Every structure is written in C-alpha cells, then in structure tokens.
Amino acid sequence: MGDRRDTTWFESLPLAYADVGTAEIAYRKAGSGPPLLMIHGWPFSSASFRALARRLSGRFTCILPDTPGLGETRWRDDTPFGFAQQAATLRTFVDGLGLDRYALVGHDTGGTLARLLALSDAERARRLVIMNTEMPGHRPPWIPLYQRLATLPMTVTSFGWLLQTPGVSALESRLRAVLRRRSAPRRRLSRLLQWRR
C-alpha cells in the first residue's frame, strides 16, 4: 500500500479555482521557491503527483492543476479537449497566476500538454521534465476513441466507476511503492529542475 501521509498531505492543501473562460481549473499549491507546474496524465488528476509534490515542496512552489474533464475542474459542453487547446487553456491558467517564469513536469498525456505549453510559452517556461509520455508524431490508436467517448452522456460517471476498480488502485499502489524505493530518481529530478542563475 502507498504512503497514506502523501494522500493526507495532498488533501490538506487548499483547493482553489481559476476561471480560464472555458473551464474553472481546480488546483492546489504547496511549498516555496521557484514555481513548478505539475501536469497529470489522462484519465487521472493532480493527486497523481501527491508523493512527488510533497517531497519537492521544500524547494519549489508546486502548482497542481486538474486538467479540464478530470479531477475537481469544472468544465462546460464547449470546453475544448484537443491537445493544442488544452495547452492554450493551461497557458491562460499560468497567465492568471501571474507567473513570470516556471518549470514544468508532465506525466503521460500531461507530458504532451507540458511539451506544447513549453513550446508556446518559451519565454516563461524555463525547464521541462516529461515522464512516460507519448512520442511526437505517434499517437496510440485508442486516444481518438477516448476523446469521442468523452462527449457521450454518463462518461464522467463511468470513468469514476472505472477508476475505483481494484485493478487501477493496485497499479497506482505499485507505482507509489516503486517511487518510495527509488530515492535516486527523485534526487535526479530535483537536480533537473534546479534554476540556473
């Protein structure tokens, strides 16, 4: 089982909302230091980063948004879900926070969004770390199907049920256990995110 302290810590962080026009982005903020925007993958939420953010919050201001359609973010029927549009939504989110520079960590689909955001906001996005993400120019064939399914009635409820299944919880627990045993990758990640003065 994963470290319950990470979950307790994450859930203790105040939940805020930022209106970006097409959605109200739910996010949590923790720590102090240079801003670090942590973008989760699909179909997860910012809670995916609870263990990593807890450990990095001593050196960074970790900003943990839920992307539209996931987590606590409030979205509408006209909320755009394409990669480019999601990156633009995140840029509007960063604008609203008033960040003059920041680093990015992206996991899974969040890595694609982080990469697109870094390209469109190169003046402010100073560092980029991506993990277990899609390769540019290659898209798994099931992604368009998932995007189409997201527009159907009962999708949110269905995915909520899916994410509560024992198999998904077991996988998440296994990933947390691996991260706990491997402190060296966290140190390397922390070094990658160091700011050059």
Secondary structure, DSSP 8 states (H G I E B T S, - for coil): ---HHHHHHHHHS--EEEE-SSEEEEEEEEESSSEEEEE--TT--GGGGHHHHHHHTTTSEEEEE--TTSTT-EE-TT---SHHHHHHHHHHHHHHHT-SSEEEEEETHHHHHHHHHHHHTTTTEEEEEEES---TT---THHHHHHHHTTSTTHHHHHHHHHTSHHHHHHHHHHHHHHHH-HHHHHHHHHHT----
